[in-house]
Amino acid sequence: MNTTSSQLTSQLMDAYLNQQMVSIELTNRHISGLVVGIQNAELFIKGPANQITKISFDKNQIR
């Protein structure tokens, strides 16, 4: 499913507020887990092994 940036942000915020799992396909990676935070244009997802993945919307990089 393709979405605009504002739609994606809205969906991620809903997932965070409702403590829902998300699955995100990136160019070189697939990430799934629970949205545990959104701060300063960064998304924090906790995966199955309790590892936190940070996605920066500004730089389009995963850390």
Secondary structure, 3 states (H helix, E strand, C coil): CCCCHHHHHHHHHHHHHCCCEEEEECCCCEEEEEEEEEECCEEEEECCCCCEEEEECCCCEEC
